[in-house]
Amino acid sequence: MEKRVEAASCALTEDSRAETANDKTRERLSSALRLLMVRKSYSKIDVGSIAAASGLTRKSFYYHFASKDELLDYLVRKDIAACEEAGNGWEVLLSIARCMHGRRAFYRSAGSYHGLRALIMPAIIRAESSILMAPQGDPSCSIAAAVFIDRLSQWVAASRPLDPVAFILSYRTDLLKFSGACLGRLQA
């Protein structure tokens, strides 16, 4: 009986070591992609350059990610998940703005990636739903989220963007005007 318990314990230890090694490899690849995207556009980066910058092989890259798009998805999802832990809707939007401001070169370069908007949209719709006190399926949440993403894209691309708090305050003013106009139409 003791041998079975010991064997099971060894298997769990080996699994946790393998998972830790996989996490470290994913982080090396992630860091390499972030570094490369500071220097050049996402569209000009290939798997070989990511692998070389991380000190790993292409085979190792493909063991962890099916494509550079999957690696970018992984990075953006991690950023957004961390932002969603911020709290209420406004705090989430501010956290997203701060994240993108702090990683402007990365998100500028990622702007050429067609799936970026789709990765960010669900978190913003959840935040807008909280702010507008409307269900996530409400069209006003989707419209507000689309406007936020468009403004966020322009802000990240700007040569001298506002600080994140000023950006959110500006957006908040516009959202309140939008909400007021919608409410006025409903009452008329």
WOJO-V612760 format. One line per field, one symbol per residue. psi: psi as a letter, one per 20 degrees, with the letter a starting at -180 (. if undefined). A space follows every 10 residues. Layout:
psi->???
This chain:
psi->ghhgggghgg ggggghgggg gggggghghg hgggghihhr qhijprhghg gghijrrhgg gihhqhrhgh gggggghggg ghhiihcrgh hggggggggh ghlggghghi hiphigghhh gghhggghgg gilqqhiphh ggghgggggg hgghghiqhm qrrhghgghg ggghhhgggg gghhhhh.
